[in-house]
Amino acid sequence: MVGSGALLRQCPLLLPQNREGTAYEGFVTAQGRDFHIRVLLPMDLQLKNARIECSWHLKKILHGYRHILKQRLQSCPDLASFMVELKTILEIALKNTQDLHIPQPPEYYSCLVRDLEILGWNKVVYVDTGLTTVKLKAEDSCGRQHLITLKLNAKYPTEPPDCLVDFPVQFAISWMPQNSLTDIYDQFLAALESLKEFWDAMDEIDGKTWVLEPENPTRSATTRRIAIGSNVSVNIEVDPRHPDMLPECYFLGADHAVNPLRIKLNNNMHLWDPEISLLQNLKDLLEIDFPSRAVLEKSDFAKDCGICYAYRLDGTTPDQVCDDPRCGQPFHQACLYEWLQGLPSSRQSFHVIFGECPYCNKVRKSNQNE
């Protein structure tokens, strides 16, 4: 018997079944639980050719770790070493799957089903098979559809579920042990109404202007990059708690095109009127009409990068424009930086590099961290 003393110390419940030491049977212990196991070695006692037999339950727990166990069988010098490795892997497997195997107490299920019945099954979009994840739908006063995902644990309703929502602000619920899903749903509806003005403002922008980014804005998105003209746009950051206030504005485009817009914004800030819509305020302050979706196509503004000839690159759109009015070629910041780096005539100062535009030879600068 090879290493029988070490094996006995590591696995006192795994005992030899014959004189040759080719068969061992008993139990391996992990997290206070005993699992039946049988190890069959060949006559030459080579561990790499051993066969492991175990209960279906243990086999299910170790299913995702079979390749690791096979590898350890190949490399461990003796059975005692392998059993140490097996116990370690089993501990990890149990830790990763214990939630799947421990049923919730009966009170949990009865309480959850009762809450869903009171709330109304017509509001339920999804319930997983373990009754630990519930998705509910709601409609705000403007007819917009919203979802809330509830992740419940075994202590529900003593502890509140985790709530996942597509909001631009944090959604924190008030909870007492006597509360139910209806209380969460009511707080969800109240939060929807508190964000009504924000979503109204963003929906008007999405519906009446050409938004270049984000391409498919979520309800939590607070920024919009709005097309003003060819290779000219403004990026706005709206405060969801105060959507009637002047948003942060950042202009993108050639200097000769955006400098007049910056001047108008600075000179007209005092004209901002919280009683009118955010979009109308932007028009008034900038003294422009944003390009209409009814007249122009997005392709009129979504110009491809002059270096990679693509519009989207790793999720970004061209945001650098040649300052020469006769050129005005747009580029991705990353493309332009790489192009300028490759020019022998370029010069660099810290993270800013200066070089010639690939189209008109006008000196351009690019910042690596822009």
Helices and strands as residue ranges (DSSP letters): H 4-10, E 14-16, E 23-30, E 33-40, G 47-49, E 51-54, H 56-61, G 63-65, H 66-75, H 79-101, H 106-119, G 121-123, E 124-127, E 133-139, E 145-151, E 162-165, H 181-194, H 196-208, E 211-213, E 223-229, E 232-237, E 248-252, H 255-268, G 269-271, H 278-286, G 298-300, E 320-321, E 330-331, H 333-341, E 347-349, E 352-356, E 363-367
